[in-house]
């Protein structure tokens, strides 16, 4: 890749976000098939679940990262230290693992959160 080309990273959330759709559920077998398909088409990052909130996602992430070796297997977590620790323990043995941390930065609906508090929360989550 030369300096004028930029890498585009494909980050798929089908398995995590898709299940938030009313009436949509996926079992482990279906998620494995989706993961294999996504890896075969060279998706860079596959977000499998949110194990700090949904305990079934713990097994799903653990099984899928044993099968998928080229794509990065990712889990979602809030900025809660306990959620981050749970996901860190799960993903630490993956060939290519990632933790996707989100922090509520909506200061319009939560005016008590100040920008400095949000930035400190983000820094604490990452460290």
Order of alpha helices (4+ residues) and beta strands (2+ residues): beta-alpha-alpha-beta-alpha-beta-alpha-beta-alpha
